[in-house]
Amino acid sequence: MGKKKASTPRSRIKSAIRQLWLRSRERAAVIKKYENTCCSCGKKGSVAKGREVKIQVHHDPKIDWDGIVDLIFERVLNVNQYPLCKECHIEEHKKEKG
């Protein structure tokens, strides 16, 4: 096996965001709202063997996925991090709030 990289690969972050989207309540609500039917051609989604039709949800094409990944790196993964026990961690957040 190869040596592990020092930071989380961008592809892993994109994959996690994609999985979040695929399992989101918002996505499921859109499919339910349109009764599992394609808005363009009217095909109904189906899992019947030989007649499978997957219904997908189209999102705004202006979403800057790379920008989202950059933001996660900047604000979540590459900030000043240091280990604390649970109690000290709670105290640290209390100090930050005011």
Distance bins in CASP14 RR format, pairs under 12 A and 6 or more apart:
PFRMAT RR
TARGET T0000
AUTHOR 0000-0000-0000
RMODE 2
METHOD distances of the structure
MODEL  1
4 12 0 0 0 0 0 1 0 0 0 0 0
5 11 0 0 0 0 0 1 0 0 0 0 0
5 12 0 0 0 0 1 0 0 0 0 0 0
6 77 0 0 0 0 0 1 0 0 0 0 0
6 78 0 0 0 0 0 1 0 0 0 0 0
7 13 0 0 0 0 0 1 0 0 0 0 0
7 69 0 0 0 0 0 1 0 0 0 0 0
7 72 0 0 0 0 0 1 0 0 0 0 0
7 73 1 0 0 1 0 0 0 0 0 0 0
7 76 0 0 0 0 0 1 0 0 0 0 0
7 77 1 0 0 1 0 0 0 0 0 0 0
7 78 1 0 0 1 0 0 0 0 0 0 0
8 14 0 0 0 0 0 1 0 0 0 0 0
8 15 0 0 0 0 0 1 0 0 0 0 0
8 16 0 0 0 0 1 0 0 0 0 0 0
8 69 0 0 0 0 1 0 0 0 0 0 0
8 72 0 0 0 0 1 0 0 0 0 0 0
8 73 0 0 0 0 1 0 0 0 0 0 0
8 76 0 0 0 0 1 0 0 0 0 0 0
8 77 1 0 0 1 0 0 0 0 0 0 0
8 78 0 0 0 0 1 0 0 0 0 0 0
9 15 0 0 0 0 1 0 0 0 0 0 0
9 16 0 0 0 0 0 1 0 0 0 0 0
9 69 0 0 0 0 0 1 0 0 0 0 0
9 73 0 0 0 0 0 1 0 0 0 0 0
9 77 0 0 0 0 0 1 0 0 0 0 0
10 16 0 0 0 0 0 1 0 0 0 0 0
10 17 0 0 0 0 0 1 0 0 0 0 0
10 65 0 0 0 0 1 0 0 0 0 0 0
10 66 0 0 0 0 1 0 0 0 0 0 0
10 67 0 0 0 0 0 1 0 0 0 0 0
10 68 0 0 0 0 0 1 0 0 0 0 0
10 69 1 0 1 0 0 0 0 0 0 0 0
10 70 0 0 0 0 1 0 0 0 0 0 0
10 72 0 0 0 0 1 0 0 0 0 0 0
10 73 1 0 0 1 0 0 0 0 0 0 0
10 77 0 0 0 0 0 1 0 0 0 0 0
11 17 0 0 0 0 0 1 0 0 0 0 0
11 18 0 0 0 0 0 1 0 0 0 0 0
11 65 0 0 0 0 0 1 0 0 0 0 0
11 66 0 0 0 0 0 1 0 0 0 0 0
11 69 0 0 0 0 1 0 0 0 0 0 0
12 18 0 0 0 0 0 1 0 0 0 0 0
12 19 0 0 0 0 0 1 0 0 0 0 0
12 69 0 0 0 0 1 0 0 0 0 0 0
12 72 0 0 0 0 0 1 0 0 0 0 0
12 73 0 0 0 0 0 1 0 0 0 0 0
12 77 0 0 0 0 0 1 0 0 0 0 0
13 19 0 0 0 0 0 1 0 0 0 0 0
13 20 0 0 0 0 0 1 0 0 0 0 0
13 65 0 0 0 0 1 0 0 0 0 0 0
13 66 0 0 0 0 0 1 0 0 0 0 0
13 67 0 0 0 0 0 1 0 0 0 0 0
13 68 0 0 0 0 1 0 0 0 0 0 0
13 69 1 0 1 0 0 0 0 0 0 0 0
13 70 0 0 0 0 1 0 0 0 0 0 0
13 71 0 0 0 0 0 1 0 0 0 0 0
13 72 1 0 1 0 0 0 0 0 0 0 0
13 73 1 0 0 1 0 0 0 0 0 0 0
13 74 0 0 0 0 0 1 0 0 0 0 0
13 76 0 0 0 0 1 0 0 0 0 0 0
13 77 0 0 0 0 1 0 0 0 0 0 0
13 78 0 0 0 0 0 1 0 0 0 0 0
14 20 0 0 0 0 0 1 0 0 0 0 0
14 21 0 0 0 0 0 1 0 0 0 0 0
14 63 0 0 0 0 0 1 0 0 0 0 0
14 65 1 0 0 1 0 0 0 0 0 0 0
14 66 0 0 0 0 1 0 0 0 0 0 0
14 67 0 0 0 0 0 1 0 0 0 0 0
14 68 0 0 0 0 1 0 0 0 0 0 0
14 69 1 0 1 0 0 0 0 0 0 0 0
14 70 0 0 0 0 0 1 0 0 0 0 0
14 72 0 0 0 0 1 0 0 0 0 0 0
14 73 0 0 0 0 0 1 0 0 0 0 0
15 21 0 0 0 0 0 1 0 0 0 0 0
15 22 0 0 0 0 0 1 0 0 0 0 0
15 65 0 0 0 0 0 1 0 0 0 0 0
15 69 0 0 0 0 0 1 0 0 0 0 0
16 22 0 0 0 0 0 1 0 0 0 0 0
16 23 0 0 0 0 0 1 0 0 0 0 0
16 68 0 0 0 0 0 1 0 0 0 0 0
16 69 0 0 0 0 1 0 0 0 0 0 0
16 72 0 0 0 0 1 0 0 0 0 0 0
16 76 0 0 0 0 0 1 0 0 0 0 0
16 77 0 0 0 0 0 1 0 0 0 0 0
17 23 0 0 0 0 0 1 0 0 0 0 0
17 24 0 0 0 0 0 1 0 0 0 0 0
17 59 0 0 0 0 0 1 0 0 0 0 0
17 63 0 0 0 0 0 1 0 0 0 0 0
17 65 1 0 0 1 0 0 0 0 0 0 0
17 66 0 0 0 0 0 1 0 0 0 0 0
17 67 0 0 0 0 0 1 0 0 0 0 0
17 68 1 0 0 1 0 0 0 0 0 0 0
17 69 1 0 0 1 0 0 0 0 0 0 0
17 71 0 0 0 0 0 1 0 0 0 0 0
17 72 0 0 0 0 1 0 0 0 0 0 0
17 76 0 0 0 0 0 1 0 0 0 0 0
18 24 0 0 0 0 0 1 0 0 0 0 0
18 27 0 0 0 0 0 1 0 0 0 0 0
18 59 0 0 0 0 0 1 0 0 0 0 0
18 63 0 0 0 0 0 1 0 0 0 0 0
18 65 0 0 0 0 1 0 0 0 0 0 0
18 68 0 0 0 0 0 1 0 0 0 0 0
18 69 0 0 0 0 0 1 0 0 0 0 0
19 27 0 0 0 0 0 1 0 0 0 0 0
20 26 0 0 0 0 0 1 0 0 0 0 0
20 27 0 0 0 0 1 0 0 0 0 0 0
20 68 0 0 0 0 0 1 0 0 0 0 0
20 72 0 0 0 0 0 1 0 0 0 0 0
21 27 1 0 0 1 0 0 0 0 0 0 0
21 28 0 0 0 0 0 1 0 0 0 0 0
21 30 0 0 0 0 0 1 0 0 0 0 0
21 56 0 0 0 0 0 1 0 0 0 0 0
21 57 0 0 0 0 1 0 0 0 0 0 0
21 58 0 0 0 0 0 1 0 0 0 0 0
21 59 1 0 0 1 0 0 0 0 0 0 0
21 63 0 0 0 0 1 0 0 0 0 0 0
21 65 0 0 0 0 0 1 0 0 0 0 0
21 68 0 0 0 0 0 1 0 0 0 0 0
22 28 0 0 0 0 1 0 0 0 0 0 0
22 31 0 0 0 0 0 1 0 0 0 0 0
22 54 0 0 0 0 0 1 0 0 0 0 0
22 56 0 0 0 0 1 0 0 0 0 0 0
22 57 0 0 0 0 1 0 0 0 0 0 0
22 59 0 0 0 0 0 1 0 0 0 0 0
24 30 0 0 0 0 1 0 0 0 0 0 0
24 31 0 0 0 0 0 1 0 0 0 0 0
24 57 0 0 0 0 1 0 0 0 0 0 0
24 59 0 0 0 0 0 1 0 0 0 0 0
25 31 0 0 0 0 0 1 0 0 0 0 0
25 32 0 0 0 0 1 0 0 0 0 0 0
26 32 0 0 0 0 0 1 0 0 0 0 0
26 33 0 0 0 0 0 1 0 0 0 0 0
26 57 0 0 0 0 1 0 0 0 0 0 0
26 59 0 0 0 0 1 0 0 0 0 0 0
27 33 0 0 0 0 0 1 0 0 0 0 0
27 34 0 0 0 0 0 1 0 0 0 0 0
27 55 0 0 0 0 0 1 0 0 0 0 0
27 56 0 0 0 0 1 0 0 0 0 0 0
27 57 1 0 1 0 0 0 0 0 0 0 0
27 58 0 0 0 0 0 1 0 0 0 0 0
27 59 0 0 0 0 1 0 0 0 0 0 0
28 34 0 0 0 0 0 1 0 0 0 0 0
28 36 0 0 0 0 0 1 0 0 0 0 0
28 55 0 0 0 0 0 1 0 0 0 0 0
28 57 0 0 0 0 1 0 0 0 0 0 0
29 36 0 0 0 0 0 1 0 0 0 0 0
29 57 0 0 0 0 1 0 0 0 0 0 0
30 36 0 0 0 0 0 1 0 0 0 0 0
30 37 0 0 0 0 0 1 0 0 0 0 0
30 39 0 0 0 0 1 0 0 0 0 0 0
30 55 0 0 0 0 1 0 0 0 0 0 0
30 56 0 0 0 0 0 1 0 0 0 0 0
30 57 1 0 1 0 0 0 0 0 0 0 0
30 58 0 0 0 0 1 0 0 0 0 0 0
30 59 0 0 0 0 1 0 0 0 0 0 0
31 37 0 0 0 0 1 0 0 0 0 0 0
31 38 0 0 0 0 0 1 0 0 0 0 0
31 39 0 0 0 0 0 1 0 0 0 0 0
31 44 0 0 0 0 0 1 0 0 0 0 0
31 45 0 0 0 0 1 0 0 0 0 0 0
31 54 0 0 0 0 0 1 0 0 0 0 0
31 55 1 0 1 0 0 0 0 0 0 0 0
31 56 0 0 0 0 1 0 0 0 0 0 0
31 57 1 0 0 1 0 0 0 0 0 0 0
31 58 0 0 0 0 0 1 0 0 0 0 0
32 55 0 0 0 0 0 1 0 0 0 0 0
32 57 0 0 0 0 0 1 0 0 0 0 0
33 39 0 0 0 0 0 1 0 0 0 0 0
33 55 0 0 0 0 0 1 0 0 0 0 0
33 57 0 0 0 0 0 1 0 0 0 0 0
34 40 0 0 0 0 0 1 0 0 0 0 0
34 42 0 0 0 0 1 0 0 0 0 0 0
34 43 0 0 0 0 0 1 0 0 0 0 0
34 44 0 0 0 0 0 1 0 0 0 0 0
34 45 0 0 0 0 0 1 0 0 0 0 0
34 55 0 0 0 0 1 0 0 0 0 0 0
34 56 0 0 0 0 0 1 0 0 0 0 0
34 57 0 0 0 0 1 0 0 0 0 0 0
34 58 0 0 0 0 0 1 0 0 0 0 0
35 42 0 0 0 0 1 0 0 0 0 0 0
35 43 0 0 0 0 0 1 0 0 0 0 0
35 44 1 0 0 1 0 0 0 0 0 0 0
35 45 0 0 0 0 1 0 0 0 0 0 0
35 55 0 0 0 0 1 0 0 0 0 0 0
36 42 0 0 0 0 0 1 0 0 0 0 0
36 43 0 0 0 0 1 0 0 0 0 0 0
36 44 1 0 0 1 0 0 0 0 0 0 0
36 45 1 0 1 0 0 0 0 0 0 0 0
36 46 0 0 0 0 1 0 0 0 0 0 0
36 47 0 0 0 0 0 1 0 0 0 0 0
36 53 0 0 0 0 1 0 0 0 0 0 0
36 54 0 0 0 0 0 1 0 0 0 0 0
36 55 1 0 1 0 0 0 0 0 0 0 0
36 56 0 0 0 0 0 1 0 0 0 0 0
36 57 0 0 0 0 0 1 0 0 0 0 0
37 43 1 0 0 1 0 0 0 0 0 0 0
37 44 1 0 1 0 0 0 0 0 0 0 0
37 45 1 0 0 1 0 0 0 0 0 0 0
37 46 0 0 0 0 0 1 0 0 0 0 0
37 53 0 0 0 0 1 0 0 0 0 0 0
37 55 1 0 0 1 0 0 0 0 0 0 0
38 44 1 0 0 1 0 0 0 0 0 0 0
38 45 1 0 0 1 0 0 0 0 0 0 0
38 46 0 0 0 0 0 1 0 0 0 0 0
38 53 1 0 0 1 0 0 0 0 0 0 0
38 54 0 0 0 0 1 0 0 0 0 0 0
38 55 1 0 0 1 0 0 0 0 0 0 0
38 56 0 0 0 0 1 0 0 0 0 0 0
38 57 0 0 0 0 0 1 0 0 0 0 0
38 58 0 0 0 0 0 1 0 0 0 0 0
39 55 0 0 0 0 1 0 0 0 0 0 0
39 56 0 0 0 0 0 1 0 0 0 0 0
39 57 0 0 0 0 0 1 0 0 0 0 0
39 58 0 0 0 0 1 0 0 0 0 0 0
40 55 0 0 0 0 0 1 0 0 0 0 0
40 56 0 0 0 0 0 1 0 0 0 0 0
40 58 0 0 0 0 1 0 0 0 0 0 0
41 53 0 0 0 0 0 1 0 0 0 0 0
41 55 0 0 0 0 0 1 0 0 0 0 0
42 53 0 0 0 0 1 0 0 0 0 0 0
42 55 0 0 0 0 1 0 0 0 0 0 0
43 51 0 0 0 0 0 1 0 0 0 0 0
43 52 0 0 0 0 0 1 0 0 0 0 0
43 53 1 0 1 0 0 0 0 0 0 0 0
43 54 0 0 0 0 0 1 0 0 0 0 0
43 55 1 0 0 1 0 0 0 0 0 0 0
43 56 0 0 0 0 0 1 0 0 0 0 0
44 51 0 0 0 0 1 0 0 0 0 0 0
44 52 0 0 0 0 0 1 0 0 0 0 0
44 53 1 0 0 1 0 0 0 0 0 0 0
44 54 0 0 0 0 0 1 0 0 0 0 0
44 55 0 0 0 0 1 0 0 0 0 0 0
45 51 0 0 0 0 1 0 0 0 0 0 0
45 52 0 0 0 0 1 0 0 0 0 0 0
45 53 1 0 1 0 0 0 0 0 0 0 0
45 54 1 0 0 1 0 0 0 0 0 0 0
45 55 1 0 1 0 0 0 0 0 0 0 0
45 56 0 0 0 0 0 1 0 0 0 0 0
46 52 1 0 0 1 0 0 0 0 0 0 0
46 53 1 0 1 0 0 0 0 0 0 0 0
46 54 0 0 0 0 1 0 0 0 0 0 0
46 55 0 0 0 0 1 0 0 0 0 0 0
47 53 0 0 0 0 1 0 0 0 0 0 0
47 54 0 0 0 0 1 0 0 0 0 0 0
47 55 0 0 0 0 0 1 0 0 0 0 0
59 65 0 0 0 0 0 1 0 0 0 0 0
63 69 0 0 0 0 0 1 0 0 0 0 0
64 70 0 0 0 0 1 0 0 0 0 0 0
64 71 0 0 0 0 1 0 0 0 0 0 0
65 71 0 0 0 0 0 1 0 0 0 0 0
65 72 0 0 0 0 0 1 0 0 0 0 0
66 72 0 0 0 0 0 1 0 0 0 0 0
66 73 0 0 0 0 0 1 0 0 0 0 0
67 73 0 0 0 0 1 0 0 0 0 0 0
67 74 0 0 0 0 1 0 0 0 0 0 0
67 75 0 0 0 0 0 1 0 0 0 0 0
68 74 0 0 0 0 0 1 0 0 0 0 0
68 75 0 0 0 0 0 1 0 0 0 0 0
68 76 0 0 0 0 0 1 0 0 0 0 0
69 75 0 0 0 0 0 1 0 0 0 0 0
69 76 0 0 0 0 0 1 0 0 0 0 0
69 77 0 0 0 0 1 0 0 0 0 0 0
69 78 0 0 0 0 0 1 0 0 0 0 0
70 76 0 0 0 0 0 1 0 0 0 0 0
70 77 0 0 0 0 0 1 0 0 0 0 0
70 78 0 0 0 0 0 1 0 0 0 0 0
71 77 0 0 0 0 0 1 0 0 0 0 0
71 78 0 0 0 0 0 1 0 0 0 0 0
71 79 0 0 0 0 0 1 0 0 0 0 0
72 78 0 0 0 0 1 0 0 0 0 0 0
72 79 0 0 0 0 0 1 0 0 0 0 0
73 79 0 0 0 0 1 0 0 0 0 0 0
74 80 0 0 0 0 0 1 0 0 0 0 0
75 81 0 0 0 0 0 1 0 0 0 0 0
80 92 0 0 0 0 0 1 0 0 0 0 0
81 89 0 0 0 0 0 1 0 0 0 0 0
81 92 0 0 0 0 0 1 0 0 0 0 0
82 88 0 0 0 0 0 1 0 0 0 0 0
82 89 0 0 0 0 0 1 0 0 0 0 0
82 92 0 0 0 0 1 0 0 0 0 0 0
83 89 0 0 0 0 1 0 0 0 0 0 0
83 92 0 0 0 0 0 1 0 0 0 0 0
84 90 0 0 0 0 1 0 0 0 0 0 0
84 91 0 0 0 0 1 0 0 0 0 0 0
84 92 1 0 0 1 0 0 0 0 0 0 0
84 93 0 0 0 0 1 0 0 0 0 0 0
84 95 0 0 0 0 0 1 0 0 0 0 0
85 91 0 0 0 0 1 0 0 0 0 0 0
85 92 0 0 0 0 0 1 0 0 0 0 0
86 92 0 0 0 0 0 1 0 0 0 0 0
86 93 0 0 0 0 0 1 0 0 0 0 0
87 93 0 0 0 0 0 1 0 0 0 0 0
87 94 0 0 0 0 0 1 0 0 0 0 0
88 94 0 0 0 0 0 1 0 0 0 0 0
88 95 0 0 0 0 0 1 0 0 0 0 0
89 95 0 0 0 0 0 1 0 0 0 0 0
89 96 0 0 0 0 0 1 0 0 0 0 0
90 96 0 0 0 0 0 1 0 0 0 0 0
90 97 0 0 0 0 0 1 0 0 0 0 0
91 97 0 0 0 0 0 1 0 0 0 0 0
92 98 0 0 0 0 0 1 0 0 0 0 0
END
